Amino acid sequence: MASSSEKPKSKILILKSSDEDEFEIEESIAIQSVADKIKNKSVKAVRKIFNITNDYTPEEEAKVYEEHKWAHEEGKEHIDESPD
């Protein structure tokens, strides 16, 4: 068990609702929370946040980067490399 001073390694969000409209509101809040967490983060930082293993070869990653260069342009937004 982690001490109170340690950050949990992952968080699980469980939504329960008997009302479909209420669930949609809760789902929207959860989605926004994730979006806020990854906003302006680099691909490397997002992978670290969600513990995602990079399964691209360097060549595949370079190709994807080139095809989606617009999404990686510096200067449009501050890109934060930190996972927090």
C-alpha positions in Angstrom: 0.0 0.0 0.0 1.4 3.4 -0.9 2.0 6.0 1.8 -0.1 9.1 1.9 2.8 11.1 0.5 3.2 8.9 -2.6 1.2 9.6 -5.8 -0.9 6.7 -7.0 0.5 5.1 -10.2 -2.9 5.1 -11.9 -6.4 6.2 -11.3 -9.6 4.4 -12.1 -12.8 6.3 -12.7 -16.0 4.5 -12.1 -19.2 6.1 -13.1 -22.6 4.9 -11.9 -25.9 6.4 -12.7 -29.4 5.2 -13.2 -30.2 8.2 -15.3 -28.8 8.2 -18.8 -28.6 12.0 -19.0 -26.7 12.2 -15.7 -24.2 9.6 -17.0 -23.6 11.7 -20.2 -22.8 14.7 -18.0 -20.4 12.5 -15.9 -18.8 11.0 -19.0 -18.3 14.5 -20.4 -16.6 15.6 -17.3 -14.3 12.5 -17.4 -13.4 13.1 -21.0 -12.7 16.8 -20.4 -10.4 15.8 -17.5 -8.4 13.5 -19.7 -8.2 16.2 -22.4 -7.0 18.7 -19.9 -4.3 16.3 -18.7 -2.8 15.8 -22.1 -3.3 19.3 -23.6 0.0 20.7 -24.9 1.9 17.5 -24.0 4.3 15.9 -26.3 3.7 12.4 -27.6 6.5 11.2 -25.3 4.8 12.8 -22.2 1.4 11.3 -23.1 2.9 7.9 -23.5 4.4 8.3 -20.0 1.1 9.5 -18.5 -0.8 6.5 -19.7 2.1 4.0 -19.6 1.9 3.4 -23.3 4.7 1.4 -24.9 6.0 2.9 -28.2 5.7 0.0 -30.6 6.8 2.0 -33.6 10.2 1.4 -35.2 12.2 4.6 -35.5 11.5 4.5 -39.3 7.7 4.1 -38.7 7.7 6.9 -36.1 9.5 9.2 -38.5 7.0 8.5 -41.3 4.0 9.2 -39.0 5.7 12.3 -37.8 6.2 13.5 -41.3 2.6 12.7 -42.4 1.3 14.6 -39.4 3.9 17.3 -39.1 1.2 20.0 -38.6 0.3 18.4 -35.3 3.9 18.7 -34.1 4.7 22.2 -35.2 6.5 24.2 -32.5 5.4 27.7 -31.9 1.7 27.0 -32.3 1.4 26.0 -28.6 3.8 25.3 -25.8 4.7 21.7 -25.8 5.3 20.3 -22.4 7.6 17.3 -22.1 6.7 16.6 -18.4 4.1 14.0 -17.6 2.6 16.1 -14.7 
